[in-house]
């Protein structure tokens, strides 16, 4: 069973959502030494003590992560990093040009992360 599970809703194309997921994975690779690979619309990532996947659909991204015993203490840091990066990248992808539609509410961010606490 996963230690971290999220669902993030979006209104992007699958290709744009996958590009965001890849950027997040690249950041995690640099910070935590994770390696990743795509299998269809699912990005699998791992390193010693961490295994997970981000599955992209036309309306959401689902994250499942299993942490080893020693890394469970860093769960909060890991969750914050993913949430912050995903929200920032989603906002950049869905933001209209400032001169045309300033003040418009961002429609691509249709939901909030929901983490299962264990």
C-alpha positions, 0 to 999 in steps of 0.5 A: 500500500502506498504511503503517499497518494494524491490526485490532482485534477487539471484541464490540460492536454495529456501531452502538457500534463505529461510534460509537467510530470516530467519536469517534476520528476527531473526536479526530484531526480536532482534533489533526491537522486530518483530515476524515472521512466515512462510506460505509456501515460505512467511515469515510474520513479525509484531509488533506494527506499522510494518507489512510485508512479504518476499516472496521467489522464485527460483530467487528472494526475494520480501519484502513488509513492511507497517509502522505505522505513528510513525515508518515512521520516522525510514524507512531509518534505517529499509531499511539499516538494511535489505539491509546490512544483506541480502547482507552480508548473500547472499555474504557468501552463494555464496562465493566460497572457497578463495583458489579455485576461488579467485577474481571470481565475485559473481554470486548469487547477480544478482540484486540490491535492488530497493526501492520505495520512498514514 
